Amino acid sequence: MADARADPSQPRLFAFSMGERDPTTHVVSSSNKAAADLLQRWRRWPRGSAVLSGPAGSGRTHLAQVWATAAEAHAWDHAEPAHEVFQRFSGKVLIDDADHVADEEALVRFFDLAGERGGAVLLVTLESWRPQLPDLASRIAAAPRALLLEPDPALLEVVLRRRCRDRFFELSDEAAAFLLNRMERSFDGAKQLADILDQRLRKGARGPVKLGTVRRLVSDMETHFTDDGDATEEEDAPP
């Protein structure tokens, strides 16, 4: 089901439409287009490997799952021997949370197998990760790498709405616009805001959360907003 807020002119990853959080859809905007372009060119990765990194909450795993679906790659569980996994999955391997892999030698083997036998190996890591093993650091430095940036306004709206849907409530268009003009412009900011809204909204509320509701909540959430001026939208009718 396509996202109701999708811009039909927005570029789309792997020809899939923008939509809910699932392994076949991903919103492409200026902040992640370079990463999406790199993953779309996976057949031309030098030596068959690439690295995707970004800050916490930036959608690294989701984007990697979109790639895995398109490339018919399979996720490595960090436990099986690298050569067995590589052979079983025909060289197409997704290594999510590579920064949590204790055996960095195994990651080196994946890079080497892809280079020697052909394949497509994608490592997904936090932006801040620095491997301890020099051989691994050198292979990562030589591989094409895409960095997910903090979201631009178009992507931030999608992220905020998805975070809210994950918590079983929706924002009206007016409420979303009001919050987007005042919230911290980061993936973590969207998560924190959705958490706070979830805690403060009445449980069991039906229908989209309206502008009047979020305006009343903003005064209690000053540390999560910037001052971009007073809103001119009308308040909700009192309950």
Phi, psi and omega in degrees: 000126184286149177292132182295339181265005184296138175269118183297343178272353182290135177298149185237138184281127175055029177067011175270149181278160174295145181186207182289172182284095175213167188289003181246001182226149176200137178280130178252127178222184184297334183280343179230008184296320180299320178294317179297320179296318179298316181291328179292335180264029188299333180291345182249016177296131175300129180057021168071024181214157179206166181233133176243124181223164180176174180289166178301136178079009185276359179088022180301311183296318180298313179298320179295324178291325174299315177299315182299322178296315182291322184270355184059042177268162181235147182281140175269137184269012177072005184242319184289152177302139185301316185294327179291317179295316181300316180292316183296324183261018177055036175079004180254104190226132173257125178245090179280154181051046180299334178289351177257006179279120181288324183269089181290338175298325179296322178295321176300318180297321177298315177302314183292320179297318179296321180289325184276322188251351186083149182158197178210104181244122180246121174263134180242125187218164167291148179302325185280354186292135174230110182297151180276329185279122181302321179299321179291317179300320181291323180289322177295320180297329182275343183275150172298140185225136177243134180248125174280127180268166174300151191290143169281172184304321182296315181288324181299321178298316180296317181297314180299315180297320179293319177300320178292317179297326176300335180257014171070035168215159182244155173254138171291162180302317181294320179294318179298315180298319179299314181291320183296331179283351186234342186281164171297129186271074180206162177298318180294324178298320178296319179296312181298319180296316178298322178298314183293317177301318180299320181290327188264340180286152177294131179294140177082009178295144181249150177081168181297145175289129188266169184302313182302323181295312183288329177296322179291332180280332186301322182298337178265004186229037189301326184290349182257008184227157171252158182268101179251022178101163181283145176282152178250359182291155178286149177285158171294156173293142181298148181296000000 
